[in-house]
Amino acid sequence: MGMLSIINARVITMNASAHGGNTATQNGARHGAAMSDIGVIENGHVCMRDGVITSVAPGRPASLIGEVIDAGGRVCMPALIDCHTHLCFAGDRWSEWEQLRAGESYESILAAGGGIMSTVRATRQATPEVLAHELGDRLRALAQLGVGSVEVKSGYGLDWQSEIKMLGAIDAAAKNTPQLVMATCLGGHAIPADNPAWPEQFAANLADLARQFPGVAVDAFCERSALSVQQCRDIFTQAKKFNMPRRLHTDQFNSIGGVAMAIECGATTVDHLDAADENSITALAKSKTIAVLLPCSVYALGGSYARGRSMIDQGAAVAVASNSNPGSAPTIDMRFAMHLAVRHCGLSTNEALTAATWNAACALGIETKVASLHVGKRADAIVLEERDERALTHGFAGPPPRHVVLAGNLISYRH
């Protein structure tokens, strides 16, 4: 891997002073006002060796050995972390976008057999090799945009064999990418028309899932058009028995009690929250559960954006993710999700940076490995084209990072 140094940079360390400055030993998301502390070094350096950060400090390092990148005053920060994606799938849904633009609703398309079920049919038919290859292409595209760690869900199988096939494809793709890839089993994504008992069968199979894929998280979609609160509770109850992290899609279109149930069941995250009511936001702010905002879906489908400002003001921990998928968020650009979170969900730039790095890592349980520029952590860093980090959130459709370094390897370099 060798040695690499980034010098003459505005370094955003994410080593928050309010937390003692040593994020390498911290666990847990930053809540409320703590999300604004991003640890800036006005002119500093980041040195790496054999894939690990060896020095982060003001000024120049004592000696320069190996490859040197002169940032020219540009922003150097941790690589972004996309903590909610559906990147493993087959087929496409571009015809449904024509229907949406013609005035049909996402829920009506789903009721007619489209939406999630359209991708389920294509994914069931795809071979593991095709799924892994296409996922690998998408992961490499994310890396070029500065995403160093990625969560990838199953959930387009909705039968046991197909869900296992998807998780195997995610594992295979993860071995051929420079990123950290975390798998989530979204077996509770929907109820297939050919098997209304699937949610119960999925819950019953979680012991086998835990044995085959140790550490995998379990996810479900709590919505009127998907699983009920009780069905999600039953899945979480089983997952808890095997110490599997729990995550919940909820309150995307309707608030039906998913947030309260998820908090009660010790869920790591609740994701979407566009329709979350005041009681849900208050409960979330008092809990350790992380709110994951997915504003790209609201941009694509219409509707009201999640009330991120209210969540943070009340003390919640907030993360932001792309929700990349073929049906409601056809994008791979985390930067656009951050822009929308600032523009429409009320986050500040500093809060969005925390939401897309530190808190996103906490959502995946990898904050001791990545998400801050700290000695001993994995050497994942990006150098922006800009010299002011606010350009990352107030701008949009801009150039990719000038440099992307993952595990100490320079994978993208623009002169």
C-alpha positions as CSV (number, residue, x, y, z in Angstrom):
1,M,0.0,0.0,0.0
2,G,2.9,2.4,0.7
3,M,2.8,5.9,2.1
4,L,0.8,8.9,1.1
5,S,0.6,12.4,2.5
6,I,-2.0,15.2,1.9
7,I,-0.5,18.6,2.8
8,N,-1.6,22.2,2.7
9,A,-5.2,21.3,3.3
10,R,-8.2,22.7,5.2
11,V,-8.7,19.5,7.3
12,I,-12.2,18.5,8.5
13,T,-11.2,15.9,11.0
14,M,-14.7,15.0,12.5
15,N,-12.7,14.7,15.8
16,A,-15.2,16.8,17.7
17,S,-13.7,18.8,20.6
18,A,-17.0,18.5,22.6
19,H,-16.3,14.7,22.8
20,G,-12.7,15.0,24.0
21,G,-11.2,15.0,20.5
22,N,-10.6,11.2,20.4
23,T,-13.2,9.7,18.2
24,A,-11.2,6.6,17.6
25,T,-12.3,5.3,21.0
26,Q,-15.8,6.7,21.0
27,N,-19.0,4.8,20.4
28,G,-22.3,6.2,19.7
29,A,-23.9,8.9,17.5
30,R,-23.7,12.6,18.1
31,H,-27.0,14.1,19.1
32,G,-28.4,17.6,18.8
33,A,-25.9,20.5,19.1
34,A,-23.0,18.1,19.1
35,M,-23.6,17.5,15.4
36,S,-22.2,21.0,14.7
37,D,-18.7,20.3,15.9
38,I,-16.6,19.0,13.0
39,G,-13.0,19.6,14.2
40,V,-11.4,22.0,11.7
41,I,-7.6,22.4,11.1
42,E,-7.2,25.5,9.1
43,N,-4.0,24.4,7.4
44,G,-2.8,21.0,8.1
45,H,-1.8,17.5,6.8
46,V,-3.0,13.9,6.9
47,C,-0.3,11.2,6.5
48,M,-1.1,7.5,5.8
49,R,0.9,4.3,5.7
50,D,-0.2,0.8,4.8
51,G,-3.8,1.8,4.7
52,V,-3.8,3.5,8.1
53,I,-3.7,7.1,9.2
54,T,-0.4,7.9,10.9
55,S,-0.6,11.7,11.5
56,V,-3.2,14.4,11.4
57,A,-2.0,17.8,12.6
58,P,-1.5,21.5,11.7
59,G,1.2,22.5,9.4
60,R,3.5,20.2,7.4
61,P,4.7,16.8,8.6
62,A,8.3,16.6,9.8
63,S,9.2,14.6,6.8
64,L,7.6,13.7,3.5
65,I,8.1,10.1,2.3
66,G,6.1,8.5,-0.5
67,E,3.4,10.1,-2.6
68,V,2.5,13.7,-1.7
69,I,-0.7,15.5,-2.6
70,D,-0.6,19.3,-2.2
71,A,-4.2,20.2,-1.6
72,G,-3.6,23.9,-2.3
73,G,-5.8,24.9,0.6
74,R,-8.7,22.7,-0.5
75,V,-10.9,20.8,1.9
76,C,-9.7,17.3,3.0
77,M,-12.2,15.3,5.0
78,P,-13.2,11.7,5.8
79,A,-14.7,9.8,2.9
80,L,-18.5,9.9,2.8
81,I,-20.6,7.0,4.2
82,D,-23.8,6.0,2.6
83,C,-25.7,4.1,5.3
84,H,-28.9,3.2,3.4
85,T,-28.8,1.9,-0.2
86,H,-30.6,-0.7,-2.3
87,L,-27.7,-1.1,-4.8
88,C,-28.1,-4.8,-5.3
89,F,-30.9,-5.4,-7.9
90,A,-31.5,-6.5,-11.5
91,G,-33.5,-4.8,-14.2
92,D,-34.7,-1.2,-14.2
93,R,-37.9,0.8,-13.7
94,W,-37.6,3.7,-16.1
95,S,-41.0,3.0,-17.6
96,E,-42.5,3.6,-14.2
97,W,-40.9,7.0,-14.1
98,E,-42.9,7.8,-17.2
99,Q,-46.0,6.8,-15.2
100,L,-45.0,8.9,-12.2
101,R,-44.4,12.0,-14.4
102,A,-47.8,11.4,-16.0
103,G,-49.4,11.8,-12.6
104,E,-49.7,8.3,-11.2
105,S,-48.7,7.8,-7.5
106,Y,-45.9,5.5,-6.3
107,E,-48.5,3.6,-4.2
108,S,-50.9,3.1,-7.1
109,I,-48.0,1.7,-9.2
110,L,-47.1,-0.7,-6.4
111,A,-50.7,-1.8,-6.0
112,A,-50.8,-2.7,-9.8
113,G,-47.8,-5.0,-9.4
114,G,-45.1,-2.5,-10.2
115,G,-42.8,-0.7,-7.8
116,I,-40.8,-3.0,-5.5
117,M,-42.4,-6.1,-7.0
118,S,-41.2,-5.2,-10.5
119,T,-37.6,-5.3,-9.3
120,V,-38.3,-8.5,-7.2
121,R,-39.3,-10.3,-10.4
122,A,-36.1,-9.2,-12.2
123,T,-33.9,-10.0,-9.2
124,R,-35.3,-13.4,-8.7
125,Q,-34.5,-14.3,-12.3
126,A,-30.9,-12.9,-12.2
127,T,-27.9,-15.1,-11.4
128,P,-25.7,-14.4,-8.4
129,E,-22.9,-13.6,-10.8
130,V,-24.9,-11.0,-12.6
131,L,-26.1,-9.4,-9.4
132,A,-22.5,-9.2,-8.0
133,H,-21.1,-7.8,-11.3
134,E,-23.7,-5.0,-11.5
135,L,-23.4,-4.2,-7.9
136,G,-19.6,-4.0,-8.3
137,D,-20.1,-1.4,-11.1
138,R,-22.3,0.7,-8.9
139,L,-19.9,0.5,-6.0
140,R,-17.0,1.7,-8.1
141,A,-19.1,4.6,-9.3
142,L,-19.9,5.6,-5.7
143,A,-16.2,5.4,-4.9
144,Q,-15.4,8.0,-7.6
145,L,-17.9,10.3,-5.9
146,G,-16.1,10.0,-2.6
147,V,-18.1,7.3,-0.8
148,G,-15.8,5.1,1.2
149,S,-18.2,2.9,3.2
150,V,-21.6,1.7,1.9
151,E,-24.5,-0.2,3.3
152,V,-26.2,-2.5,0.8
153,K,-29.6,-4.2,1.4
154,S,-31.2,-7.3,0.1
155,G,-34.9,-7.1,-0.1
156,Y,-35.7,-7.6,-3.8
157,G,-35.9,-11.4,-3.3
158,L,-38.8,-11.8,-0.8
159,D,-38.3,-15.5,-0.7
160,W,-35.6,-17.3,1.3
161,Q,-33.6,-18.6,-1.6
162,S,-33.5,-15.2,-3.3
163,E,-32.7,-13.2,-0.2
164,I,-29.7,-15.5,0.5
165,K,-28.7,-15.2,-3.2
166,M,-28.7,-11.4,-2.8
167,L,-26.6,-11.5,0.4
168,G,-24.1,-13.8,-1.3
169,A,-23.8,-11.4,-4.2
170,I,-23.2,-8.5,-1.8
171,D,-20.5,-10.4,-0.1
172,A,-18.9,-11.3,-3.5
173,A,-19.0,-7.7,-4.7
174,A,-17.5,-6.5,-1.3
175,K,-14.4,-8.5,-1.9
176,N,-13.6,-6.6,-5.1
177,T,-14.1,-3.0,-4.1
178,P,-11.9,-0.6,-2.1
179,Q,-14.8,0.3,0.1
180,L,-16.1,-1.1,3.3
181,V,-19.4,-2.8,2.5
182,M,-22.0,-3.6,5.2
183,A,-24.8,-5.9,4.3
184,T,-28.4,-5.7,5.6
185,C,-31.1,-8.3,5.1
186,L,-34.3,-6.4,4.2
187,G,-36.5,-9.5,4.2
188,G,-39.4,-7.4,5.4
189,H,-39.4,-5.1,2.4
190,A,-42.8,-6.0,1.2
191,I,-45.4,-8.8,1.2
192,P,-45.3,-10.7,-2.2
193,A,-48.6,-11.4,-3.7
194,D,-47.6,-15.0,-4.3
195,N,-46.9,-15.6,-0.5
196,P,-48.8,-13.5,2.0
197,A,-47.2,-15.5,4.8
198,W,-43.7,-14.3,3.9
199,P,-43.2,-11.9,6.8
200,E,-43.8,-14.7,9.3
201,Q,-41.6,-17.1,7.3
202,F,-38.8,-14.5,7.3
203,A,-39.0,-14.1,11.0
204,A,-38.9,-17.8,11.5
205,N,-35.7,-18.1,9.4
206,L,-33.6,-15.5,11.3
207,A,-31.7,-18.2,13.2
208,D,-30.4,-19.6,9.9
209,L,-29.7,-16.1,8.7
210,A,-27.6,-15.3,11.7
211,R,-25.6,-18.5,11.2
212,Q,-24.9,-17.9,7.5
213,F,-24.2,-14.2,7.7
214,P,-22.9,-13.3,11.2
215,G,-23.3,-9.6,12.0
216,V,-25.9,-8.9,9.3
217,A,-28.5,-6.4,10.2
218,V,-32.2,-7.0,9.8
219,D,-34.6,-4.5,8.2
220,A,-38.3,-4.1,7.4
221,F,-40.7,-1.6,5.9
222,C,-43.4,-0.5,8.3
223,E,-46.1,1.1,6.1
224,R,-49.7,0.7,5.1
225,S,-48.6,-0.6,1.7
226,A,-46.0,-2.9,3.3
227,L,-45.7,-4.6,6.7
228,S,-47.8,-3.8,9.8
229,V,-46.4,-2.7,13.0
230,Q,-47.0,-6.1,14.5
231,Q,-45.4,-7.9,11.7
232,C,-42.3,-5.7,12.1
233,R,-42.3,-6.2,15.8
234,D,-42.4,-10.0,15.4
235,I,-39.4,-9.8,13.1
236,F,-37.5,-7.6,15.5
237,T,-38.3,-9.8,18.4
238,Q,-36.7,-12.8,16.7
239,A,-33.7,-10.7,15.5
240,K,-33.1,-9.5,19.0
241,K,-32.8,-13.2,20.2
242,F,-29.8,-13.6,17.9
243,N,-28.3,-10.2,18.7
244,M,-28.8,-9.0,15.1
245,P,-28.9,-5.2,14.6
246,R,-32.4,-3.9,13.8
247,R,-33.3,-1.2,11.3
248,L,-36.7,0.0,10.1
249,H,-38.1,1.8,7.1
250,T,-41.0,3.8,8.6
251,D,-43.1,6.9,8.3
252,Q,-42.3,7.4,4.6
253,F,-45.9,8.0,3.6
254,N,-47.9,7.4,6.8
255,S,-47.2,7.5,10.6
256,I,-48.6,4.3,11.9
257,G,-46.6,3.7,15.0
258,G,-43.4,2.3,13.5
259,V,-41.1,4.8,15.3
260,A,-42.3,4.0,18.8
261,M,-42.1,0.2,18.1
262,A,-38.6,0.5,16.7
263,I,-37.4,2.5,19.7
264,E,-39.0,0.0,22.1
265,C,-37.3,-2.9,20.3
266,G,-33.9,-1.3,20.4
267,A,-33.6,-0.5,16.7
268,T,-30.3,1.1,15.6
269,T,-32.0,3.3,13.1
270,V,-35.4,4.5,11.8
271,D,-35.2,5.5,8.1
272,H,-37.3,7.9,6.0
273,L,-39.4,9.7,8.6
274,D,-41.0,12.1,6.1
275,A,-44.4,11.6,7.6
276,A,-43.2,11.4,11.3
277,D,-45.5,13.2,13.7
278,E,-44.5,15.3,16.6
279,N,-44.8,12.5,19.1
280,S,-42.5,10.3,17.1
281,I,-39.9,13.1,16.8
282,T,-40.0,13.7,20.5
283,A,-39.6,10.0,21.3
284,L,-36.8,9.7,18.8
285,A,-35.0,12.7,20.4
286,K,-35.1,11.0,23.8
287,S,-33.7,7.7,22.4
288,K,-30.4,6.3,21.1
289,T,-32.0,5.3,17.8
290,I,-30.6,7.2,14.9
291,A,-32.9,9.0,12.4
292,V,-31.7,8.4,8.9
293,L,-33.1,11.0,6.5
294,L,-33.6,10.0,2.8
295,P,-34.5,13.2,1.0
296,C,-33.7,12.0,-2.5
297,S,-36.9,9.9,-2.4
298,V,-39.0,13.0,-1.6
299,Y,-37.3,14.9,-4.4
300,A,-38.1,12.1,-6.8
301,L,-41.6,11.3,-5.6
302,G,-42.9,14.6,-4.2
303,G,-44.3,15.1,-0.7
304,S,-43.0,16.7,2.5
305,Y,-39.4,16.4,3.6
306,A,-38.5,15.0,7.0
307,R,-38.3,17.6,9.7
308,G,-34.6,17.3,10.4
309,R,-34.3,20.7,12.0
310,S,-36.9,19.8,14.6
311,M,-35.2,16.4,15.3
312,I,-31.8,18.0,15.9
313,D,-33.2,20.9,18.0
314,Q,-34.9,18.4,20.2
315,G,-31.7,16.4,20.6
316,A,-31.9,13.5,18.1
317,A,-29.0,11.9,16.3
318,V,-29.5,12.3,12.5
319,A,-27.8,10.6,9.6
320,V,-28.3,11.2,5.9
321,A,-28.2,8.6,3.1
322,S,-28.9,8.3,-0.6
323,N,-31.5,5.5,-0.5
324,S,-30.2,4.7,-3.9
325,N,-32.6,2.3,-5.7
326,P,-34.3,2.0,-9.1
327,G,-37.8,3.0,-8.0
328,S,-37.8,5.9,-5.7
329,A,-34.3,7.3,-5.6
330,P,-32.4,6.6,-8.9
331,T,-29.2,8.3,-7.8
332,I,-25.8,7.3,-6.4
333,D,-24.8,10.8,-5.3
334,M,-24.6,11.2,-1.5
335,R,-23.6,14.8,-2.1
336,F,-27.1,15.5,-3.5
337,A,-28.7,13.9,-0.5
338,M,-26.6,16.2,1.7
339,H,-27.7,19.2,-0.4
340,L,-31.3,18.3,0.0
341,A,-30.9,17.7,3.7
342,V,-29.6,21.3,4.1
343,R,-32.0,22.8,1.5
344,H,-35.2,21.1,2.6
345,C,-34.7,19.3,5.9
346,G,-33.1,22.3,7.7
347,L,-29.6,20.9,8.5
348,S,-26.6,23.2,8.6
349,T,-23.5,22.3,6.6
350,N,-21.7,21.1,9.7
351,E,-24.7,18.9,10.7
352,A,-24.9,17.5,7.2
353,L,-21.2,16.6,7.3
354,T,-21.7,14.8,10.6
355,A,-24.8,13.1,9.3
356,A,-22.9,11.8,6.2
357,T,-19.8,10.6,8.1
358,W,-19.8,10.1,11.8
359,N,-23.5,9.4,12.4
360,A,-23.8,7.4,9.3
361,A,-20.9,5.2,10.5
362,C,-22.7,4.8,13.9
363,A,-25.8,3.6,12.0
364,L,-23.6,0.8,10.6
365,G,-21.5,0.2,13.7
366,I,-18.2,1.1,12.1
367,E,-17.4,4.4,13.7
368,T,-14.2,3.0,15.4
369,K,-12.9,2.1,11.9
370,V,-13.8,5.1,9.7
371,A,-15.7,8.4,9.7
372,S,-13.0,10.6,11.2
373,L,-9.4,11.5,10.3
374,H,-7.7,10.1,13.4
375,V,-4.4,8.3,13.9
376,G,-4.9,4.5,13.7
377,K,-8.1,4.6,11.7
378,R,-8.5,3.3,8.1
379,A,-7.1,5.8,5.7
380,D,-10.3,6.9,3.9
381,A,-10.2,10.6,2.8
382,I,-11.3,12.9,0.1
383,V,-10.0,16.2,-1.1
384,L,-12.8,18.4,-2.5
385,E,-12.4,20.7,-5.5
386,E,-13.4,23.6,-3.2
387,R,-11.7,25.4,-0.3
388,D,-14.9,25.8,1.7
389,E,-16.8,22.8,2.9
390,R,-20.1,24.7,2.5
391,A,-19.8,24.3,-1.2
392,L,-20.5,20.6,-0.7
393,T,-23.9,21.2,0.7
394,H,-25.1,24.4,-0.8
395,G,-23.9,23.6,-4.3
396,F,-25.2,20.7,-6.4
397,A,-24.4,18.9,-9.6
398,G,-20.8,19.9,-9.1
399,P,-17.5,18.1,-9.9
400,P,-16.6,15.0,-8.0
401,P,-13.8,15.1,-5.4
402,R,-10.4,16.1,-6.7
403,H,-8.8,13.2,-5.0
404,V,-10.3,10.0,-3.4
405,V,-8.1,7.9,-1.1
406,L,-9.6,4.6,0.2
407,A,-7.6,2.3,2.6
408,G,-4.6,4.4,1.8
409,N,-4.8,3.9,-2.0
410,L,-5.3,6.9,-4.3
411,I,-8.2,5.7,-6.6
412,S,-9.2,9.0,-8.1
413,Y,-6.8,11.9,-9.0
414,R,-7.7,15.0,-10.9
415,H,-5.1,17.6,-11.8
